[in-house]
Amino acid sequence: MFRAVLPLTSGQQLSVPSILAIILMSASLALFILLTSTTPHADPPSSDITPVQTGSKDAYVLFLPTSSMEQWYLRSALVMIFALTTDPLFKDPAGRDVVVLTSNMTSSEDIAELQAAGAKIHPIPYLIDGLFPDVSHTFPRYKYTFNKIWVWDLVQYDRVLFMDADMIFTRPLADVWIDPHAWPKSGLAATADLGAQLDGTYFNSGFMMVRPDRAVFEELKKVELDDVFYPDQNLLNKYYSRHGDKPWEPLNRHFQALHPTAKDIAGGAYTLQEKGWSKDTPFEVGNIWWTWYGQAQEISVLRRV
Ligand SMILES: *[C@@H]1O[C@H](CO)[C@@H](O)[C@H](O)[C@H]1NC(C)=O
């Protein structure tokens, strides 16, 4: 049984050998990814980019509304947070905040670990329950999934990059902030879901650039749903419909590889959305996950006890 532990108490410094170890391990992961990729770089974003607005405030956001259901989500979130805040290979160069939305169902132990990995905690004021159909019979972990819409309440940020907690990074993600669609007029940019066409009209809600807005948050609560097989995803696709007045905008599809395979890794994907720990994960993808997770464990963000 694994159990995550606090890495460093506040004020404690990383020793020189630890820093060397981090650099060495990151370098070996970089080498590993290079060796397993034939074309490690995607096309650069086109030149008609909206200029980066100075003084804008951005954050990466994850969502962990409950503890104990599936500990792997916590472990995966810890590795993602550590990557974005600390790991020299993936660290955000602008030092953007990494925020985790939690609820009163997130344990204080988990919260302490998330903070120790480098996250800021944003407890949601209350759990939205009863507004939308009960979807916990599909998957128990869906019970609070509609609470993802709290992302729109984070108005202290101009933009947030929301990610599900089951992401594996393969390249530094910061390019996403200068994607041509990184300032979506409608307030949302994402990538098309694989179930639809790659350039299709239905997006995946696991990786979204959002411009938080409290009026939109209130409107989202009023969306009427008939099909809730993909609960929050269907809700958001209804609100940001390509055919409506707030169409979502497409991000470079390399930012999110869904059901990833070796081909995506070779093709320059930035993230692989996959439960790396699951037996059903393709070998090449699982391999990257276990390498990534193992390194984070060794430098004690996560440690076996
Ligand atoms: C959490 O808050 C909700 C209301 O948002 C309440 O119904 C529930 O009982 C609370 N649960 C715990 C464990 O405190």
The ligand as a Gaussian input file, in Angstrom:
#p B3LYP/6-31G(d) Opt

LIG

0 1
 C      -20.319000      19.317000       3.050000
 O      -21.097000      20.416000       2.690000
 C      -22.398000      20.084000       2.205000
 C      -23.057000      21.366000       1.739000
 O      -22.265000      22.016000       0.805000
 C      -23.184000      19.361000       3.278000
 O      -24.438000      18.983000       2.773000
 C      -22.410000      18.139000       3.719000
 O      -23.076000      17.534000       4.799000
 C      -20.996000      18.519000       4.143000
 N      -20.236000      17.302000       4.395000
 C      -19.346000      17.215000       5.371000
 C      -18.617000      15.902000       5.466000
 O      -19.116000      18.124000       6.142000

